[in-house]
Amino acid sequence: MATQLKRNLDCSEEEWAIRQELAACYRIFDLMGWSESIYNHISARVPGEDNAFLINPYGLLYSEICASNLVKIDIDGNNLDGSPYPVNKAGFTQHAYFHRHLDWAHAICHTHTTATMAVASLEGGLQPVNFYACNFAGKIGYHDFEGVTVRAEEGDRLLANLDNKRILFLRNHGPVILGKTLPEIFLTHWVFQRACEIQLATMAAGKPIVVGQDVIDVHQRDLGQAQLPGGPGAADFAAWTRRIDRVDRSWRD
């Protein structure tokens, strides 16, 4: 079905490349089970256009998204590529605010997975009780639930609660993950998802063992030694792109 939704676009090679990468990201999220019907959002800034970003067309499943049907809008909500599709206001309000105020936030995702929403609804949120969770100790901002994010005035509080971090955990809601690249936010989400899943499984089995701060400090110091070259998440993203290509290559259109 996705191939029937493609459009002919006149865009730069750089924009087409990020369109393909973002479309791949949507398909990977869908394959992982991280999509939420037609809701939630992943966005990417358009290279060379500070005020423009790409986001999913509201009404399409992640499995229907391809490079050409992504919607290009600016931080004021103006449609820049003549797309016939609307944009989810909740997605625009949240993503546009971060893209406007954080020059390093080139890629942003927000999901409603069962595990992350469950941990977002726990007093204390994510706890350092497993290998993956220790990655994030002291690196998560928390924002109290204020209802669906469609009011621009909430933006200041979102930004303040994010502070200097790259994950904002919306209490009773779910995570917002920000990064310099789409592979980076993919890998961060993958690890964050695993941390939440394992915390819930551990809590269901018994009393978790909390890792001490001294061990957390060593763990976070040494994490870089376990990464492949190419930037955070690059190898992971390439591997999963090969996987979605074996399923359906229409995301490239």
Rosetta blueprint (number, residue, H / E / L):
1 M L
2 A H
3 T H
4 Q H
5 L H
6 K L
7 R L
8 N L
9 L L
10 D L
11 C L
12 S L
13 E H
14 E H
15 E H
16 W H
17 A H
18 I H
19 R H
20 Q H
21 E H
22 L H
23 A H
24 A H
25 C H
26 Y H
27 R H
28 I H
29 F H
30 D H
31 L H
32 M H
33 G L
34 W L
35 S L
36 E E
37 S L
38 I L
39 Y E
40 N L
41 H E
42 I E
43 S E
44 A E
45 R E
46 V L
47 P L
48 G L
49 E L
50 D L
51 N L
52 A E
53 F E
54 L E
55 I E
56 N L
57 P L
58 Y L
59 G L
60 L L
61 L L
62 Y H
63 S H
64 E H
65 I L
66 C L
67 A H
68 S H
69 N H
70 L L
71 V E
72 K E
73 I E
74 D E
75 I L
76 D L
77 G L
78 N L
79 N E
80 L L
81 D L
82 G L
83 S L
84 P L
85 Y L
86 P L
87 V L
88 N L
89 K H
90 A H
91 G H
92 F H
93 T H
94 Q H
95 H H
96 A H
97 Y H
98 F H
99 H H
100 R H
101 H H
102 L L
103 D L
104 W L
105 A L
106 H L
107 A E
108 I E
109 C E
110 H E
111 T L
112 H L
113 T L
114 T H
115 A H
116 T H
117 M H
118 A H
119 V H
120 A H
121 S L
122 L L
123 E L
124 G L
125 G L
126 L L
127 Q L
128 P L
129 V L
130 N L
131 F H
132 Y H
133 A H
134 C H
135 N L
136 F L
137 A L
138 G L
139 K L
140 I L
141 G E
142 Y E
143 H E
144 D L
145 F L
146 E L
147 G L
148 V L
149 T L
150 V L
151 R L
152 A H
153 E H
154 E H
155 G H
156 D H
157 R H
158 L H
159 L H
160 A H
161 N H
162 L H
163 D L
164 N L
165 K L
166 R L
167 I E
168 L E
169 F E
170 L E
171 R L
172 N L
173 H L
174 G E
175 P E
176 V E
177 I E
178 L E
179 G E
180 K L
181 T L
182 L H
183 P H
184 E H
185 I H
186 F H
187 L H
188 T H
189 H H
190 W H
191 V H
192 F H
193 Q H
194 R H
195 A H
196 C H
197 E H
198 I H
199 Q H
200 L H
201 A H
202 T H
203 M H
204 A H
205 A H
206 G L
207 K L
208 P L
209 I L
210 V L
211 V L
212 G L
213 Q H
214 D H
215 V H
216 I H
217 D H
218 V H
219 H H
220 Q H
221 R H
222 D H
223 L H
224 G H
225 Q H
226 A H
227 Q L
228 L L
229 P L
230 G L
231 G L
232 P L
233 G L
234 A H
235 A H
236 D H
237 F H
238 A H
239 A H
240 W H
241 T H
242 R H
243 R H
244 I H
245 D H
246 R H
247 V H
248 D L
249 R H
250 S H
251 W H
252 R H
253 D L
